Amino acid sequence: MRIISGKYKGRRISPPKGLPVRPTTDMSKEALFNVLNNHFSFEGLKVLDLFSGTGNISYEFASRGSSPITSVDGDFGCVKFIKQVAAEYDFNIAATKSDVIKFLEKNKATFDIIFADPPYGFDQATFEKIVLLIFETNALNEDGMMVIEHSKYTKLDHMPNFSFKKSYGGSIFSFFEFDSGENEESDSKLFEDGEEE
């Protein structure tokens, strides 16, 4: 796992074997942050990383100056590893062991960016519940953005506040904003198979 930009660009982080994770690939991560970079200056952004796994996405935000970052995962080993890395690099990351649905139901904080990478095996209804909970609990700031990573078999285009999506290999990033008024659907094929840089 490699940090692709920011203060710790190029730094490799090696999580222990056996963690129940499916990390976002470096190429997909680079594509994701290229999109976010067109919308945000990362310095000081308040970020929520759901189903954070190894902390791959959290470290990328932290390297770019985002702070504070809240990472939520249900696995003790993942949370322990994120805490270790955060301490080593002095990242302002608070790692929380929790079921993500229960966390969202109780959460009172608001965030500039919310990233969620649920297991691809979750059913459609669970993905939809995550989207609805985030907006029902006002977890996203008015000018913020939520991103959900999912497979091509999950469809989120019909959900409230859906803005646009980007495809990359077998992964899709669906972006949600409040009344964005922008139609970026024409860009949705930007990161299709075979268009790697």
GUTITI-537919 format. One record per residue: x, y, z of N, C-alpha, C, O, CB in turn. Coordinates in steps of 0.02 Angstrom, whole numbers. Glycine has a CB too. Example, Ala and Ser with C-alpha at 12.3 -4.5 7.8 and 13.67 -1.06 7.14 Angstrom:
<nodes>
nc1_nc2_nc3_cac1_cac2_cac3_cc1_cc2_cc3_oc1_oc2_oc3_cbc1_cbc2_cbc3
660_-284_390_615_-225_390_660_-165_390_712_-166_423_565_-224_452
642_-112_354_684_-53_357_645_2_394_670_57_402_704_-30_286
</nodes>
This chain:
<nodes>
nc1_nc2_nc3_cac1_cac2_cac3_cc1_cc2_cc3_oc1_oc2_oc3_cbc1_cbc2_cbc3
43_-59_0_0_0_0_45_62_0_92_67_40_-49_0_62
30_109_-45_74_166_-55_34_231_-51_-20_236_-79_110_161_-123
62_280_-16_32_347_-15_52_382_-79_112_386_-95_54_388_49
3_407_-116_18_430_-185_31_505_-190_54_528_-242_-39_412_-230
16_543_-137_27_615_-142_32_646_-73_18_614_-23_-29_649_-183
52_709_-71_56_745_-8_123_738_26_172_718_-4_2_722_37
125_754_90_186_756_129_223_689_128_284_687_127_169_775_201
185_635_129_216_569_132_211_531_65_209_470_63_183_527_187
210_568_11_206_538_-56_260_485_-65_319_496_-49_213_592_-110
239_427_-90_286_373_-104_299_327_-45_329_274_-53_350_401_-127
276_346_14_287_305_73_244_242_70_184_245_56_272_345_138
275_185_82_240_121_81_221_101_152_262_106_198_282_67_48
160_78_161_135_56_226_113_-17_218_74_-33_173_76_101_252
138_-60_261_125_-131_254_81_-156_311_105_-166_367_192_-171_252
16_-167_297_-28_-193_349_-13_-267_363_13_-302_319_-102_-184_328
-29_-290_421_-19_-361_437_-63_-406_394_-117_-385_371_-33_-374_511
-40_-466_383_-80_-514_344_-140_-537_384_-139_-537_446_-36_-574_322
-192_-556_348_-250_-585_381_-306_-537_398_-358_-557_424_-229_-617_443
-296_-472_383_-351_-425_395_-406_-436_343_-392_-448_285_-325_-351_393
-469_-433_364_-525_-446_318_-540_-386_274_-591_-352_283_-588_-466_358
-496_-372_226_-502_-310_188_-496_-324_113_-470_-375_91_-449_-260_210
-521_-275_74_-512_-273_1_-491_-202_-15_-533_-160_-33_-579_-295_-38
-426_-187_-8_-404_-118_-15_-417_-89_-84_-413_-124_-135_-330_-113_0
-434_-24_-85_-439_12_-148_-370_13_-181_-320_30_-149_-465_85_-137
-366_-6_-245_-301_-10_-279_-271_60_-286_-306_110_-285_-309_-43_-348
-205_62_-294_-171_126_-302_-198_165_-362_-206_225_-359_-96_116_-310
-211_129_-417_-234_164_-478_-305_191_-468_-320_247_-490_-233_116_-538
-348_152_-436_-415_177_-422_-413_235_-373_-450_284_-381_-459_121_-393
-369_230_-323_-362_283_-273_-338_348_-306_-362_402_-291_-313_262_-217
-290_342_-352_-265_401_-387_-320_433_-429_-326_494_-431_-206_382_-432
-361_391_-462_-417_417_-501_-467_454_-455_-491_508_-473_-452_360_-539
-482_424_-398_-528_455_-351_-503_523_-328_-541_571_-328_-538_409_-290
-440_527_-308_-414_589_-281_-404_642_-336_-405_702_-322_-348_577_-246
-395_621_-398_-394_669_-453_-461_704_-459_-465_764_-471_-376_634_-519
-515_666_-449_-583_696_-451_-592_743_-392_-614_800_-401_-637_641_-451
-576_719_-332_-585_760_-272_-544_824_-275_-564_877_-250_-567_720_-210
-485_819_-305_-441_877_-310_-472_934_-351_-454_992_-343_-374_856_-340
-518_917_-396_-552_967_-436_-607_1003_-397_-633_1055_-418_-582_935_-498
-624_976_-339_-679_1004_-299_-656_1033_-232_-690_1076_-204_-730_950_-286
-599_1011_-207_-579_1030_-140_-505_1048_-135_-463_1023_-174_-594_974_-91
-489_1091_-87_-422_1098_-62_-419_1055_1_-459_1067_47_-401_1173_-48
-375_1007_5_-378_956_57_-358_981_126_-380_953_177_-334_898_39
-319_1034_129_-294_1059_193_-351_1076_240_-394_1117_224_-249_1120_183
-353_1043_299_-402_1058_350_-471_1029_339_-517_1044_377_-409_1130_355
-480_987_288_-545_955_277_-560_905_332_-516_868_353_-547_921_208
-621_905_355_-644_857_405_-672_796_367_-720_803_329_-698_888_453
-642_737_379_-657_678_338_-682_621_381_-659_610_437_-594_656_300
-732_585_354_-757_523_384_-744_466_336_-768_468_279_-832_529_403
-707_416_358_-689_358_317_-725_297_346_-705_271_398_-611_347_314
-777_274_311_-817_218_335_-795_152_303_-776_151_244_-892_230_320
-797_99_341_-770_34_320_-696_45_300_-675_27_246_-811_4_259
-659_76_345_-593_101_329_-540_48_318_-488_62_288_-570_147_383
-552_-13_342_-505_-68_328_-435_-53_353_-425_-41_413_-502_-82_253
-386_-54_308_-316_-41_327_-302_33_340_-248_51_364_-270_-66_273
-350_77_323_-340_149_330_-311_181_268_-291_239_269_-295_162_388
-309_144_214_-280_166_150_-303_236_130_-263_279_114_-298_117_95
-369_247_130_-396_312_109_-383_365_162_-369_422_145_-472_306_96
-388_347_225_-375_395_279_-304_422_276_-294_483_284_-387_362_347
-255_379_263_-185_402_260_-175_450_201_-137_498_206_-137_341_253
-210_437_146_-204_480_88_-230_550_103_-198_600_86_-242_450_28
-287_554_137_-313_619_157_-265_653_206_-252_713_200_-383_612_188
-240_615_254_-196_643_305_-131_670_275_-107_722_295_-180_591_358
-104_634_226_-42_655_193_-52_721_156_-5_760_148_-18_601_145
-114_733_134_-129_794_97_-152_852_143_-169_905_119_-184_780_46
-150_840_209_-165_893_256_-235_895_285_-251_940_322_-152_956_224
-276_845_268_-344_844_296_-341_827_370_-300_786_392_-389_793_258
-385_860_410_-384_849_482_-444_886_513_-457_943_495_-317_874_513
-479_852_559_-469_785_584_-501_733_538_-544_749_497_-497_778_654
-480_671_546_-507_615_508_-534_563_556_-500_544_604_-453_584_461
-594_540_544_-624_487_584_-629_424_541_-661_424_488_-694_507_611
-597_370_564_-598_306_527_-639_256_567_-628_246_626_-526_279_515
-687_225_533_-732_178_567_-730_110_534_-738_105_473_-805_206_567
-718_59_573_-718_-10_547_-739_-57_603_-728_-43_662_-647_-29_520
-770_-112_584_-794_-160_633_-743_-211_655_-757_-251_700_-853_-195_606
-684_-210_626_-633_-260_642_-581_-232_689_-553_-179_676_-600_-285_578
-569_-266_744_-522_-242_794_-451_-235_765_-416_-187_780_-522_-288_854
-430_-285_725_-363_-283_696_-352_-223_651_-299_-193_652_-351_-346_657
-403_-206_612_-398_-147_568_-391_-83_608_-349_-41_594_-460_-143_521
-433_-76_659_-432_-16_700_-365_-10_737_-337_45_741_-490_-16_750
-340_-64_762_-275_-64_796_-219_-42_750_-176_-3_769_-259_-134_824
-220_-67_688_-169_-49_639_-173_25_621_-121_58_617_-175_-92_576
-232_51_611_-240_122_594_-213_166_651_-180_216_639_-315_139_581
-228_147_712_-202_185_770_-126_184_771_-95_235_787_-230_156_835
-96_128_754_-23_123_753_8_169_700_56_205_713_-1_50_741
-21_167_640_5_208_586_-5_282_601_39_323_590_-30_190_519
-64_299_628_-78_369_645_-27_395_696_-5_453_691_-149_376_673
-10_354_745_39_374_795_109_382_764_145_429_780_42_323_852
127_335_719_193_337_688_203_399_645_257_428_645_204_275_647
151_418_608_156_475_562_127_540_589_127_591_555_122_457_497
104_537_650_72_596_681_13_621_641_3_681_633_124_652_689
-26_574_615_-88_591_579_-143_603_630_-147_568_681_-108_534_529
-185_652_618_-243_666_661_-302_622_639_-351_645_611_-263_742_659
-294_557_654_-345_507_636_-371_475_699_-332_448_739_-315_454_587
-436_478_709_-468_443_765_-500_380_738_-548_382_700_-522_489_800
-472_323_756_-498_258_732_-547_230_782_-533_224_842_-440_208_720
-606_212_757_-661_189_800_-684_120_778_-698_109_719_-719_238_799
-687_73_825_-715_7_810_-790_9_820_-814_17_876_-682_-49_854
-826_1_766_-899_5_770_-930_-25_707_-900_-22_653_-923_77_780
-989_-51_714_-1031_-66_656_-1049_1_624_-1071_47_658_-1096_-107_676
-1038_6_559_-1046_71_525_-1118_97_529_-1129_157_540_-1025_66_452
-1167_54_521_-1237_75_525_-1252_104_594_-1283_156_600_-1284_16_509
-1230_69_646_-1242_94_714_-1205_159_727_-1231_204_760_-1220_41_766
-1145_165_700_-1107_228_707_-1146_285_676_-1153_338_707_-1037_222_675
-1171_275_615_-1207_329_581_-1271_347_617_-1291_406_619_-1223_308_509
-1304_298_646_-1367_312_682_-1355_355_744_-1399_394_763_-1400_246_703
-1297_349_774_-1282_387_836_-1241_450_823_-1237_494_866_-1244_342_885
-1210_454_764_-1164_509_750_-1198_578_751_-1253_585_724_-1131_498_682
-1165_627_782_-1191_696_784_-1144_744_748_-1160_803_738_-1201_718_856
-1085_720_728_-1035_763_696_-1051_773_622_-1090_736_593_-964_733_704
-1020_825_593_-1028_837_521_-959_836_489_-908_848_521_-1064_906_508
-958_821_423_-895_811_388_-898_844_319_-951_853_290_-880_736_381
-838_863_294_-833_892_227_-833_838_173_-862_847_120_-769_934_222
-799_783_188_-799_726_142_-813_662_181_-784_651_234_-730_720_104
-858_622_155_-872_556_183_-857_505_129_-886_507_75_-946_550_208
-812_459_144_-796_405_98_-818_339_130_-803_326_188_-720_404_81
-852_298_91_-874_233_115_-856_179_65_-868_185_5_-951_232_129
-826_126_90_-807_69_48_-834_5_78_-796_-37_103_-728_65_40
-901_-4_77_-931_-64_106_-908_-127_69_-888_-122_11_-1007_-59_106
-912_-184_101_-899_-246_65_-943_-252_3_-1003_-238_6_-910_-307_111
-914_-271_-53_-952_-276_-115_-1010_-325_-108_-1059_-322_-145_-907_-297_-173
-1005_-371_-61_-1056_-422_-52_-1119_-398_-17_-1168_-434_-13_-1028_-479_-14
-1117_-336_10_-1177_-309_41_-1233_-305_-11_-1220_-294_-70_-1163_-239_71
-1295_-314_11_-1351_-311_-36_-1368_-238_-52_-1345_-192_-18_-1412_-347_-8
-1407_-229_-103_-1426_-163_-127_-1457_-121_-71_-1443_-62_-65_-1475_-168_-186
-1500_-152_-32_-1536_-116_21_-1488_-87_72_-1501_-32_99_-1586_-162_55
-1433_-122_87_-1385_-97_137_-1348_-37_110_-1336_12_146_-1336_-152_157
-1328_-39_46_-1295_19_16_-1342_79_18_-1321_135_34_-1275_3_-57
-1405_68_1_-1453_123_1_-1463_151_71_-1471_211_80_-1520_100_-27
-1463_107_121_-1473_129_191_-1415_174_213_-1426_223_248_-1478_68_238
-1354_158_191_-1296_199_209_-1304_269_180_-1293_319_215_-1231_167_182
-1324_273_117_-1335_339_86_-1389_378_123_-1378_436_140_-1355_330_11
-1445_346_136_-1501_381_169_-1482_404_239_-1500_459_259_-1562_336_171
-1447_361_276_-1429_379_345_-1384_440_347_-1392_484_390_-1394_320_378
-1337_444_302_-1290_500_301_-1327_566_291_-1311_616_323_-1237_491_247
-1377_566_247_-1413_628_235_-1468_641_288_-1482_698_305_-1444_627_165
-1498_588_312_-1550_596_364_-1521_622_429_-1555_658_466_-1585_529_376
-1459_604_444_-1427_626_507_-1385_689_497_-1351_711_544_-1383_570_535
-1388_718_438_-1350_779_423_-1276_773_437_-1244_819_461_-1379_837_463
-1249_714_420_-1177_702_432_-1133_739_383_-1075_753_397_-1163_627_429
-1160_756_324_-1121_790_273_-1134_865_274_-1192_887_274_-1137_761_203
-1080_903_274_-1088_976_271_-1120_997_205_-1117_960_155_-1019_1011_279
-1150_1055_205_-1190_1077_148_-1150_1080_83_-1176_1065_29_-1220_1145_162
-1087_1099_87_-1045_1103_27_-997_1043_22_-947_1046_-12_-1005_1169_27
-1014_989_57_-971_931_59_-987_880_4_-1029_893_-39_-976_897_125
-954_824_7_-963_771_-43_-956_703_-10_-912_692_31_-912_779_-101
-1001_658_-29_-996_589_-7_-978_545_-67_-1004_555_-122_-1062_566_26
-934_497_-55_-914_450_-107_-923_380_-82_-902_363_-27_-840_462_-128
-956_338_-121_-963_267_-104_-931_225_-159_-946_233_-218_-1038_248_-94
-886_181_-138_-856_134_-185_-897_70_-186_-915_44_-134_-781_119_-166
-912_45_-246_-953_-15_-252_-939_-50_-318_-904_-24_-361_-1028_2_-245
-967_-109_-326_-959_-146_-388_-1011_-124_-439_-1058_-87_-423_-964_-221_-375
-1003_-147_-500_-1050_-129_-553_-1119_-159_-543_-1167_-139_-576_-1022_-151_-621
-1124_-207_-497_-1189_-239_-484_-1232_-199_-436_-1291_-215_-428_-1178_-309_-457
-1204_-149_-404_-1242_-106_-359_-1257_-40_-395_-1212_-10_-425_-1202_-92_-293
-1320_-19_-394_-1341_41_-429_-1363_94_-378_-1408_82_-338_-1398_26_-478
-1332_152_-381_-1349_206_-334_-1370_270_-369_-1383_321_-337_-1290_220_-288
-1375_268_-435_-1392_328_-474_-1460_357_-455_-1471_417_-462_-1392_311_-549
-1505_316_-431_-1573_338_-417_-1581_369_-347_-1634_395_-330_-1621_280_-423
-1528_366_-307_-1534_389_-238_-1535_465_-233_-1507_499_-276_-1475_361_-196
-1566_492_-181_-1567_565_-171_-1496_593_-166_-1452_562_-136_-1607_583_-109
-1486_651_-196_-1423_687_-194_-1367_654_-234_-1309_674_-229_-1400_694_-124
-1384_603_-274_-1334_574_-319_-1312_628_-369_-1354_664_-397_-1361_511_-357
-1246_634_-380_-1221_686_-424_-1190_656_-488_-1211_674_-543_-1169_727_-388
-1141_612_-481_-1110_580_-539_-1072_519_-517_-1066_506_-457_-1063_630_-576
-1047_481_-564_-1007_422_-547_-948_417_-594_-948_444_-650_-1051_358_-550
-897_381_-571_-838_367_-610_-825_292_-606_-827_262_-552_-776_408_-585
-811_262_-663_-797_190_-666_-723_179_-676_-690_213_-715_-838_156_-721
-696_130_-640_-627_112_-650_-619_37_-639_-624_13_-583_-580_151_-601
-608_0_-693_-603_-72_-688_-667_-101_-661_-722_-86_-686_-544_-92_-645
-662_-141_-609_-721_-172_-580_-752_-130_-525_-801_-151_-494_-704_-239_-552
-725_-71_-513_-750_-27_-460_-784_34_-488_-766_60_-541_-693_-6_-414
-834_57_-451_-869_119_-468_-869_164_-406_-881_141_-350_-942_104_-491
-855_228_-417_-861_278_-365_-923_319_-380_-927_353_-431_-797_323_-360
-972_318_-334_-1032_359_-341_-1025_420_-295_-1010_413_-236_-1096_319_-324
-1036_479_-323_-1027_542_-287_-1095_573_-272_-1140_573_-314_-983_591_-328
-1101_599_-212_-1163_630_-189_-1149_700_-163_-1101_711_-127_-1198_587_-135
-1192_748_-182_-1186_817_-160_-1255_846_-150_-1304_822_-178_-1146_859_-211
-1260_900_-110_-1322_936_-103_-1333_981_-163_-1293_1026_-175_-1323_977_-38
-1386_969_-201_-1406_1015_-255_-1347_1041_-296_-1338_1101_-304_-1444_1073_-227
-1306_994_-321_-1247_1016_-357_-1264_1054_-420_-1228_1100_-440_-1203_956_-374
-1319_1035_-453_-1339_1069_-514_-1293_1055_-572_-1301_1083_-626_-1341_1143_-502
-1244_1010_-562_-1197_994_-615_-1211_924_-640_-1226_879_-602_-1125_1001_-591
-1204_916_-704_-1213_850_-733_-1147_827_-762_-1126_847_-816_-1268_849_-788
-1113_783_-724_-1048_760_-746_-1052_689_-774_-1001_654_-780_-998_763_-687
-1112_669_-790_-1121_600_-815_-1080_588_-877_-1059_531_-890_-1194_587_-829
-1068_642_-915_-1029_633_-976_-957_612_-961_-923_585_-1005_-1028_697_-1016
-935_623_-899_-867_603_-880_-865_534_-849_-812_510_-830_-839_653_-831
-923_500_-843_-926_440_-803_-885_383_-831_-872_334_-795_-997_418_-796
-865_387_-893_-824_333_-922_-750_350_-921_-709_316_-952_-847_320_-993
-733_404_-885_-665_428_-887_-613_377_-867_-557_376_-893_-659_488_-844
-631_335_-819_-582_288_-793_-601_216_-808_-593_172_-765_-575_298_-718
-626_204_-867_-645_136_-886_-583_93_-898_-527_118_-900_-688_137_-949
-595_28_-904_-540_-19_-918_-501_4_-979_-530_30_-1027_-566_-91_-929
-436_-6_-977_-395_8_-1035_-374_80_-1042_-338_97_-1089_-430_-14_-1095
-397_124_-996_-378_194_-1000_-333_213_-942_-335_270_-919_-441_237_-1002
-295_167_-920_-248_181_-865_-191_224_-892_-171_220_-951_-222_115_-834
-165_264_-847_-108_306_-866_-44_275_-840_10_303_-850_-117_378_-838
</nodes>
